[in-house]
């Protein structure tokens, strides 16, 4: 995902106040240990999360809460026409348990 320049503090503020319904949705769908990292030079956001089941946070686009969150974040991130974050799926090449 990509953060627009100058919106780092706003991005952090919005996530620090993550809506209770979004937290509940993520937990109920099996998402845990969710972290988002930011590359200051490129604006790239890199998310890591544990998922129990077959749907991670980026696979929840049919949920109205997620759609509302995407709309809320669209002004500070690069987004697709449906306001979902522009993201690139990355295959896992290494894992150490």
MDTraj code that builds the backbone (N, CA, C; nanometers):
import mdtraj as md
import numpy as np

residues = "UNK UNK UNK UNK UNK UNK UNK UNK UNK UNK UNK UNK UNK UNK UNK UNK UNK UNK UNK UNK UNK UNK UNK UNK UNK UNK UNK UNK UNK UNK UNK UNK UNK UNK UNK UNK UNK UNK UNK UNK UNK UNK UNK UNK UNK UNK UNK UNK UNK UNK UNK UNK UNK UNK UNK UNK UNK UNK UNK UNK UNK UNK UNK UNK UNK UNK UNK UNK UNK UNK UNK UNK UNK UNK UNK UNK UNK UNK UNK UNK UNK UNK UNK UNK UNK UNK UNK UNK UNK UNK UNK UNK UNK UNK UNK UNK UNK".split()
xyz = np.array([
    [0.0853, -0.1165, 0.0000],
    [0.0000, 0.0000, 0.0000],
    [0.0904, 0.1234, 0.0000],
    [0.0322, 0.2390, -0.0338],
    [0.1127, 0.3606, -0.0414],
    [0.0421, 0.4767, 0.0287],
    [0.1175, 0.5445, 0.1141],
    [0.0696, 0.6619, 0.1861],
    [0.1089, 0.7867, 0.1080],
    [0.0152, 0.8793, 0.0948],
    [0.0460, 1.0054, 0.0272],
    [0.1421, 1.0864, 0.1142],
    [0.2346, 1.1591, 0.0520],
    [0.3324, 1.2384, 0.1282],
    [0.2639, 1.3386, 0.2214],
    [0.3207, 1.3520, 0.3401],
    [0.2727, 1.4500, 0.4367],
    [0.1592, 1.4026, 0.5261],
    [0.1165, 1.2777, 0.5119],
    [0.0029, 1.2287, 0.5897],
    [0.0414, 1.1235, 0.6937],
    [0.1677, 1.1168, 0.7299],
    [0.2142, 1.0157, 0.8240],
    [0.1452, 1.0293, 0.9599],
    [0.1418, 1.1495, 1.0140],
    [0.0798, 1.1702, 1.1452],
    [-0.0704, 1.1441, 1.1407],
    [-0.1357, 1.1846, 1.0341],
    [-0.2793, 1.1606, 1.0210],
    [-0.3084, 1.0112, 1.0106],
    [-0.2259, 0.9393, 0.9365],
    [-0.2418, 0.7949, 0.9245],
    [-0.2312, 0.7294, 1.0622],
    [-0.1306, 0.7685, 1.1383],
    [-0.1125, 0.7138, 1.2727],
    [-0.2294, 0.7519, 1.3635],
    [-0.2755, 0.8745, 1.3551],
    [-0.3871, 0.9203, 1.4386],
    [-0.5124, 0.8379, 1.4107],
    [-0.5426, 0.8175, 1.2839],
    [-0.6629, 0.7413, 1.2483],
    [-0.6538, 0.5964, 1.2948],
    [-0.5367, 0.5371, 1.2834],
    [-0.5223, 0.3979, 1.3265],
    [-0.5184, 0.3860, 1.4788],
    [-0.4689, 0.4876, 1.5466],
    [-0.4708, 0.4858, 1.6937],
    [-0.6140, 0.4902, 1.7463],
    [-0.7038, 0.5464, 1.6671],
    [-0.8452, 0.5556, 1.7039],
    [-0.9296, 0.4598, 1.6184],
    [-0.8740, 0.3423, 1.5877],
    [-0.9433, 0.2446, 1.5040],
    [-1.0820, 0.2164, 1.5613],
    [-1.1804, 0.2194, 1.4745],
    [-1.3196, 0.2007, 1.5170],
    [-1.3381, 0.0659, 1.5858],
    [-1.4159, 0.0618, 1.6931],
    [-1.4424, -0.0661, 1.7616],
    [-1.5021, -0.1713, 1.6680],
    [-1.5894, -0.1288, 1.5759],
    [-1.6493, -0.2272, 1.4847],
    [-1.5473, -0.2849, 1.3869],
    [-1.4441, -0.2063, 1.3527],
    [-1.3383, -0.2580, 1.2658],
    [-1.2515, -0.3566, 1.3440],
    [-1.2170, -0.3229, 1.4667],
    [-1.1394, -0.4157, 1.5495],
    [-1.2135, -0.5480, 1.5651],
    [-1.3421, -0.5392, 1.5957],
    [-1.4223, -0.6605, 1.6150],
    [-1.4269, -0.7437, 1.4879],
    [-1.4476, -0.6795, 1.3745],
    [-1.4533, -0.7507, 1.2463],
    [-1.3235, -0.8253, 1.2201],
    [-1.2107, -0.7579, 1.2397],
    [-1.0817, -0.8216, 1.2154],
    [-1.0624, -0.9422, 1.3062],
    [-1.0905, -0.9245, 1.4349],
    [-1.0728, -1.0354, 1.5292],
    [-1.1673, -1.1507, 1.4984],
    [-1.2931, -1.1183, 1.4677],
    [-1.3917, -1.2222, 1.4364],
    [-1.3556, -1.2984, 1.3090],
    [-1.2874, -1.2329, 1.2166],
    [-1.2504, -1.2993, 1.0916],
    [-1.1169, -1.3732, 1.1023],
    [-1.0540, -1.3697, 1.2207],
    [-0.9313, -1.4455, 1.2416],
    [-0.8025, -1.3683, 1.2229],
    [-0.8108, -1.2353, 1.2094],
    [-0.6900, -1.1539, 1.1939],
    [-0.6375, -1.1172, 1.3327],
    [-0.5068, -1.1398, 1.3541],
    [-0.4428, -1.1028, 1.4812],
    [-0.2986, -1.0618, 1.4541],
    [-0.2330, -1.0140, 1.5561],
    [-0.0930, -0.9713, 1.5442],
    [-0.0713, -0.8897, 1.4175],
    [-0.1495, -0.7853, 1.4022],
    [-0.1521, -0.7038, 1.2814],
    [-0.0630, -0.5814, 1.3018],
    [0.0375, -0.5677, 1.2179],
    [0.1285, -0.4529, 1.2210],
    [0.1368, -0.3920, 1.0822],
    [0.1529, -0.2598, 1.0779],
    [0.1755, -0.1898, 0.9515],
    [0.3038, -0.1085, 0.9663],
    [0.3946, -0.1280, 0.8733],
    [0.5231, -0.0585, 0.8735],
    [0.5243, 0.0422, 0.7595],
    [0.6039, 0.1473, 0.7749],
    [0.6088, 0.2549, 0.6771],
    [0.7513, 0.2791, 0.6328],
    [0.7749, 0.2771, 0.5019],
    [0.9037, 0.3137, 0.4440],
    [0.8981, 0.4627, 0.4126],
    [0.9663, 0.5411, 0.4914],
    [0.9620, 0.6874, 0.4812],
    [1.0050, 0.7381, 0.3438],
    [1.1018, 0.6734, 0.2820],
    [1.1543, 0.7208, 0.1536],
    [1.0590, 0.6971, 0.0372],
    [0.9835, 0.5876, 0.0415],
    [0.8970, 0.5536, -0.0722],
    [0.7485, 0.5748, -0.0441],
    [0.7119, 0.5909, 0.0830],
    [0.5710, 0.6016, 0.1202],
    [0.5008, 0.4666, 0.1235],
    [0.5781, 0.3592, 0.1055],
    [0.5200, 0.2257, 0.1053],
    [0.4791, 0.1842, 0.2459],
    [0.3578, 0.1304, 0.2556],
    [0.3083, 0.0712, 0.3792],
    [0.3107, -0.0796, 0.3611],
    [0.3663, -0.1495, 0.4582],
    [0.3794, -0.2947, 0.4513],
    [0.3083, -0.3534, 0.5715],
    [0.2052, -0.4324, 0.5466],
    [0.1260, -0.4904, 0.6547],
    [0.1605, -0.6370, 0.6743],
    [0.1668, -0.6764, 0.8011],
    [0.1901, -0.8147, 0.8390],
    [0.0827, -0.8519, 0.9398],
    [0.0196, -0.9660, 0.9180],
    [-0.0851, -1.0099, 1.0096],
    [-0.0926, -1.1607, 1.0112],
    [-0.1308, -1.2151, 1.1255],
    [-0.1599, -1.3577, 1.1337],
    [-0.3063, -1.3734, 1.0967],
    [-0.3352, -1.4791, 1.0216],
    [-0.4717, -1.5031, 0.9772],
    [-0.5086, -1.6486, 1.0045],
    [-0.6163, -1.6673, 1.0766],
    [-0.6740, -1.8007, 1.0927],
    [-0.7928, -1.8061, 0.9983],
    [-0.7890, -1.8950, 0.9032],
    [-0.8936, -1.9001, 0.8025],
    [-0.8373, -1.8575, 0.6686],
    [-0.9263, -1.8173, 0.5797],
    [-0.8824, -1.7879, 0.4433],
    [-0.8967, -1.6421, 0.4039],
    [-0.9331, -1.5518, 0.4978],
    [-0.9509, -1.4110, 0.4631],
    [-0.8680, -1.3211, 0.5545],
    [-0.7747, -1.2470, 0.4940],
    [-0.7020, -1.1451, 0.5666],
    [-0.7774, -1.0131, 0.5581],
    [-0.7208, -0.9096, 0.6124],
    [-0.7888, -0.7795, 0.6151],
    [-0.8175, -0.7259, 0.4752],
    [-0.7318, -0.7541, 0.3790],
    [-0.7516, -0.7032, 0.2434],
    [-0.8530, -0.7845, 0.1633],
    [-0.9026, -0.8911, 0.2230],
    [-1.0012, -0.9762, 0.1560],
    [-1.1429, -0.9516, 0.2080],
    [-1.1621, -0.8459, 0.2819],
    [-1.2898, -0.8188, 0.3470],
    [-1.3684, -0.7078, 0.2780],
    [-1.3370, -0.6791, 0.1544],
    [-1.3948, -0.5654, 0.0835],
    [-1.5440, -0.5684, 0.0637],
    [-1.6064, -0.6826, 0.0821],
    [-1.7515, -0.6904, 0.0674],
    [-1.8247, -0.6494, 0.1952],
    [-1.7508, -0.6248, 0.3015],
    [-1.8108, -0.5870, 0.4290],
    [-1.8329, -0.4355, 0.4341],
    [-1.9527, -0.3896, 0.4745],
    [-1.9802, -0.2456, 0.4800],
    [-1.8876, -0.1675, 0.5745],
    [-1.8435, -0.2291, 0.6829],
    [-1.7513, -0.1613, 0.7751],
    [-1.6183, -0.1350, 0.7055],
    [-1.5697, -0.2331, 0.6319],
    [-1.4437, -0.2184, 0.5584],
    [-1.4587, -0.1123, 0.4499],
    [-1.5703, -0.1140, 0.3792],
    [-1.5941, -0.0137, 0.2748],
    [-1.5969, 0.1271, 0.3342],
    [-1.6585, 0.1405, 0.4507],
    [-1.6625, 0.2706, 0.5190],
    [-1.5211, 0.3138, 0.5595],
    [-1.4390, 0.2187, 0.6091],
    [-1.3002, 0.2488, 0.6466],
    [-1.2196, 0.2916, 0.5240],
    [-1.2370, 0.2184, 0.4138],
    [-1.1659, 0.2556, 0.2910],
    [-1.2025, 0.3970, 0.2484],
    [-1.3292, 0.4322, 0.2540],
    [-1.3730, 0.5676, 0.2192],
    [-1.3072, 0.6703, 0.3111],
    [-1.2987, 0.6384, 0.4390],
    [-1.2386, 0.7269, 0.5393],
    [-1.0897, 0.7487, 0.5128],
    [-1.0207, 0.6469, 0.4639],
    [-0.8763, 0.6547, 0.4421],
    [-0.8384, 0.7007, 0.3015],
    [-0.9340, 0.7111, 0.2111],
    [-0.9047, 0.7372, 0.0699],
    [-0.8330, 0.8689, 0.0440],
    [-0.8517, 0.9678, 0.1294],
    [-0.7890, 1.0975, 0.1048],
    [-0.6396, 1.0999, 0.1377],
    [-0.5899, 0.9988, 0.2094],
    [-0.4488, 1.0014, 0.2489],
    [-0.3674, 0.8846, 0.1925],
    [-0.4317, 0.7969, 0.1161],
    [-0.3633, 0.6814, 0.0577],
    [-0.3917, 0.6733, -0.0914],
    [-0.3067, 0.6023, -0.1628],
    [-0.3360, 0.5717, -0.3022],
    [-0.4414, 0.4616, -0.3019],
    [-0.5509, 0.4857, -0.3768],
    [-0.6625, 0.3914, -0.3748],
    [-0.7093, 0.3566, -0.5161],
    [-0.7820, 0.2459, -0.5238],
    [-0.8471, 0.2033, -0.6476],
    [-0.9806, 0.2766, -0.6607],
    [-1.0522, 0.2521, -0.7692],
    [-1.1785, 0.3222, -0.7946],
    [-1.2848, 0.2950, -0.6883],
    [-1.2750, 0.1821, -0.6162],
    [-1.3704, 0.1523, -0.5086],
    [-1.3197, 0.1975, -0.3716],
    [-1.2119, 0.2751, -0.3709],
    [-1.1447, 0.3269, -0.2517],
    [-1.0675, 0.2212, -0.1737],
    [-1.0563, 0.1006, -0.2246],
    [-0.9693, 0.0022, -0.1603],
    [-0.8251, 0.0472, -0.1798],
    [-0.7384, 0.0196, -0.0827],
    [-0.6000, 0.0616, -0.0976],
    [-0.5333, -0.0088, -0.2158],
    [-0.4539, 0.0656, -0.2910],
    [-0.3714, 0.0027, -0.3938],
    [-0.2721, -0.0855, -0.3193],
    [-0.2737, -0.2124, -0.3484],
    [-0.1827, -0.3043, -0.2804],
    [-0.1312, -0.4081, -0.3788],
    [-0.0179, -0.4641, -0.3435],
    [0.0469, -0.5649, -0.4265],
    [0.0639, -0.6896, -0.3414],
    [0.0010, -0.7997, -0.3787],
    [0.0225, -0.9232, -0.3024],
    [0.1663, -0.9712, -0.3199],
    [0.2281, -1.0095, -0.2109],
    [0.3669, -1.0554, -0.2144],
    [0.3736, -1.2016, -0.1713],
    [0.4337, -1.2866, -0.2523],
    [0.4475, -1.4264, -0.2116],
    [0.5514, -1.4395, -0.1004],
    [0.5244, -1.5262, -0.0061],
    [0.6199, -1.5515, 0.1017],
    [0.7342, -1.6362, 0.0489],
    [0.8551, -1.5898, 0.0667],
    [0.9739, -1.6637, 0.0216],
    [1.0508, -1.7263, 0.1360],
    [1.0236, -1.6807, 0.2589],
    [1.0941, -1.7354, 0.3746],
    [1.0057, -1.7178, 0.4962],
    [1.0065, -1.8190, 0.5835],
    [0.9342, -1.8124, 0.7103],
    [1.0108, -1.8929, 0.8132],
    [1.0294, -1.8375, 0.9306],
    [1.0939, -1.9064, 1.0410],
    [0.9982, -1.9065, 1.1580],
    [0.9622, -2.0233, 1.2042],
    [0.8699, -2.0337, 1.3184],
    [0.9458, -2.0410, 1.4464],
])
top = md.Topology()
chain = top.add_chain()
for i, resn in enumerate(residues, 1):
    res = top.add_residue(resn, chain, resSeq=i)
    for name in ("N", "CA", "C"):
        top.add_atom(name, md.element.get_by_symbol(name[0]), res)
traj = md.Trajectory(xyz[None], top)
